[in-house]
Amino acid sequence: MSADTHRHESAVARYLEAWNSRDPQALTKAVAAAWTPDGSYTDPLADVSGHEQIAAVIAAAHAQFPGFSFRLSGTVDGHHDIARFAWELVGDADGSAPVAGFDVITLSDDGRIRSVHGFLDRVPEGAAG
């Protein structure tokens, strides 16, 4: 594993930790560990920047899908300061995965995320708006 591969995988691990943080204090800490202060998150349903707005999007996802966790689906593929990866939102109780997508992230020099561009591949009927 190259240093770049480890850097990309570490960034994605911190990213998923943030998305799986349900406690407000843990979420605040995880977002700060994963994103730069001016970091951004953009997907078909959100376009936000800064830790507070990113944490609000994550909290809203948990409100919409209580009892679900995000998990990596496949491997992280990256080069330079860019990585892409697929993910699923999985039900803790039954293992169903009603939402899936892939994200492209750009990293800062310190390994934190500068930007996320998310794409939704599978969304339940009526959930996208």
N, C-alpha and C positions, 0 to 999 in steps of 0.2 A: 504494500500500500504506500503510495507516495504521500508526501507531506500535504500536497494539495488535496488528495482524496480524503485524508484525515480531516483537514480543515473544512471541506464541504460537508462531510458526514457529521462533524461536531456541530456545525451551524444548523443543520437540519434537525439534529437531536434536540438542541436548545429550542428551536422553532416548535417542534412537536410538544416539548415540555410546556411551552407557553400555551399552546392550543389545548392541552389537557389539564391545565390548572383551573380548578373550579373555585377555590378559596380566593377572595379578592386580594388579600395580601400576597399570597403565593403567585397569583397572576401578575400583579404589579412587578414583583421581583423577576419573574420569568421573562416578561416582556422586556424589561431593562437589560437582562442578560442576553437576550436574543437579538434585539434591534438597537441600532444607533439612536440617539435622542431624536434625530430628524427623520428616522426611518419611515417607510411608507408600506402600505398594504393595499393592493388593488385587485379586485375580482369583479365578476359581473354584477354583484350585489353591493359592493362597498368600494370606496376610494378615500382612504384616510391616511393621515400622517401623524407622527408623534406617539409616544407611549400611551397616553391617556385614550386617544381615539382607537388605537389598535386594541387595547385591553377591552374597550367597550364593544368592539366587533366580536371579539372572542367570547365575552360574557353573553352577548346576544345569541351567538350560535349555541351555547350551552342552554340558554333559556328555551330556544326553539327545539333542541334535541337533548332533553335531559336524559342522563343515563347512557350517553354515548361517548366514545373516546376516538381520537384521531390516531391512526397508525400508518406507518410507512408501508407502501405497497410496491415491492420490488427494491431496486437499488438506487442510490444517489449517483447521478451522472454529472460531472462537472469539469470545468477547465477555467483557468485564470481566476477571475473573481465571480464566476457565474456557475450556478448549479441548477439542475432540474430533478424533480422527483414526483412520483405518484403517491397518492394517499387515499385512505378510505375513512369514513366515519362509521364506526362499528358499535352496535348495541352491546352494552356490557352484559345484558341478560341473555340474549339469544344469538349473538354473533352476526345478526343481519347488518348489512352495509348499504343503507339507502342512499348515501351520498358518497361520491368519489370524484377525484379530480387530479390535476397536477399543477405544480407551482414551479416558477422560475424565480430564483433569488439572485440578488447581486450583493456581494460582501464588501465590507469596508476593510481597511488594512488590519484592523484589530480582530477580524473574523466575525464581527456582528453583521447583521443583515441591514443593508442600506435600502433595499426595495424588494418587494414581493409582487409578482404578477401571477395571479391565480386563475385557473380555468376549471370550470365545473363540467365533468363528463357525465355524471349521473346525479339527478336531483329528483326527489319525490314530486309527484303531481301537486301543483299548487304551492310549493315551497319557495319558488323563485320569484316571489313578488306579490 
